[in-house]
Amino acid sequence: MTRSAPTVAVGPEPSAAGGPQQAARWARQTAAFAEAASVIARETELTTVLDRLAYEVRAVTGLLTCAIILVDEVTEVLRHVGRSGLPDDYPTRVEEARRNGAPMVTLDAYRARRAMVAPGSRARVLADPRWAPTQNIVQDNEWDTFVAVPLIVRGDAIGVMTGFSPGGTDPSAEDMQFLQVMADHAAIAVDNSRMSAELQLRAAESERQRLARDMHDSVSQAIFSLTLYARGLELRVGEPGELDRAELGAGLRELRTLAQEALSEMRSLIECRRPVELQRRGLVQALEVLAESTARKTGLTVEVHSAVERLSLDPQIEDDLFRLVQEALNNVGKHAQARTVAVDLLADGQGGLAVEVTDDGVGLREPSGVRAHFGMETMRERAGRHGALLTFGPGVGGIGTRVRVSLPAALG
C-alpha cells in the first residue's frame, strides 16, 4: 500500500477487445456480480459478505490479494472488514505502518475519491523503514502492483477496496471496471449494515421507552402498593399492647400476594409478553381481575361494566386499553380521594369503542385536567398510536373525574 511515483488514475471504460476470451471474462464477471448480490441479500454478518466479495475479486481478476478497508473519517485509522489472500496479522501491521507515517495509496484513493494503480510497490515498501511492520510479509510474496478503488456512499468515501497483482501483470481497464463495480457492491453492503445497526439502536431505544412506560403502569405501582402495605404492617407491629397474630398473619399473606403479582408483571415485561390476565382471559375479564386487585390494594370499590356483547380486538389495542385503564385506576388510588370507581366499555358510534374510568373523588384540580407527569404522557402516547381520542373531564353531575378513551372502528 505505497504511494507510487507515478500513480495512475483509471477511468471506467473497458477495452473494446472481443472474441471468446472476452466472452468468457464477461461470463465470469457476471457470475461474480450475481454471487455478490446474492451474498448481500442473504447474509447478515458484514464480515462474511465482504470476505466473499474479496474472494470473488481475486477469482475474476487474478489479483493475489484483496482487502476491503473502512477508513475513519476523522483519524483515518484503517479497519480491514473483508479480505482474501492476506495473512491474519496483515491488517494490524498495515495500521502500524500508517502510524509510522508510511505513504499510502490507500489513503490517496480515499481522499481523492478515485481509483489508483501503483506499479513497483514491492520495491518501495522494502526500501522504506516506515513500512517495516509489513516488510517480511511483502518479502515472502510476489506482490508488486498495488490497486486501490474507493468505496463511495452518497458521494462520500467511506473506505477502499485494495489488491496486489504480481509484477508485470498490471490490471487491465476491464479489471478496473470490474473492481469499481465490486467496490460499489461492498459500499452497499457496508451502508446496509450501518443502517441496520442504526435501526436496531432506534428500536432498542423505543423498546426501552416502552418498558419504562409499562413498568410505570404496572410494576412500579405494584411495588408502591407493597411499600405502603409493608409500612402499615410495621406500624401495626409497633403499636402498644398485645400483638394480634392472626391479623398479622393475614397481612403478611396479603403482602406475599402483592409481591407475587409484581413478580408476575415483571416477568411478563422482561419476556415481552402481554399482561398475564389479558393473555389468558381477554380484555373484559382482565379488567375485572385488575379491578379486584385495585380494590384490595386501595380499599376502593371498583366495578367493571361492559355494554359490548362481542369484543374482538387487535392484541396491541387490547394491551394499550388495559394499560390505560390500569394507569387511570392508579391515579384514582393516589390522588382522587375517591370511594368508588366505575370502568365502562361502551359502543361508540359506527363500530367504535369507548372505555371510561369514572370516580367520585375530589375532581380535577387544574383547569386543563391534566398534570404534566409521566403517567399522563404515556396515556396520551398509548391512545395516539391507535388514533384514539383521550379526554379528561368531570364525572356525573360534576362529581369526581372521568377519563374516556374513544377508539373509532375498533369493533369493525
Number of C-alpha atoms within 10 A of each C-alpha: 27 25 23 19 11 10 17 13 13 16 13 15 10 13 12 8 9 8 7 8 10 14 12 11 15 15 13 16 23 14 14 21 19 11 15 22 18 12 19 23 11 9 12 14 12 19 17 15 24 28 19 19 29 27 19 22 28 19 14 19 19 16 26 19 21 25 26 29 24 23 20 12 14 6 7 16 15 22 17 20 18 22 25 22 15 14 10 10 10 14 19 15 17 21 19 19 20 20 12 14 11 20 18 18 25 26 22 19 25 27 16 11 19 19 28 25 26 23 25 20 24 23 14 17 22 16 12 13 14 18 25 18 18 22 17 11 16 17 13 8 11 14 21 25 24 29 31 32 30 31 31 22 14 8 8 13 20 21 33 31 30 27 30 29 22 20 15 10 13 18 20 13 16 20 21 23 20 22 28 22 17 24 26 18 21 29 25 17 24 23 16 15 16 13 12 13 12 12 12 12 12 12 12 12 12 12 13 12 13 15 15 16 21 20 16 17 24 21 21 17 18 24 16 12 19 20 13 14 19 16 12 13 16 12 10 15 15 10 9 7 7 7 12 10 10 9 12 15 11 11 17 15 12 17 20 13 14 20 16 13 18 20 15 14 23 20 15 14 20 9 9 11 13 17 21 16 16 19 14 11 12 18 21 20 14 18 23 17 16 20 23 16 17 20 19 14 18 18 13 20 16 23 16 19 15 14 9 15 8 8 15 12 14 10 14 12 17 20 19 20 21 22 22 27 23 21 21 23 27 19 14 26 21 11 13 19 15 19 16 17 24 17 25 18 19 17 19 17 12 11 12 16 21 21 23 22 25 26 30 21 20 15 21 20 12 8 8 9 15 14 13 8 8 12 17 16 13 22 22 16 15 22 19 13 10 14 11 21 14 20 14 17 19 19 18 12 6 11 16 22 25 23 21 23 22 21 24 19 13 20 17 10
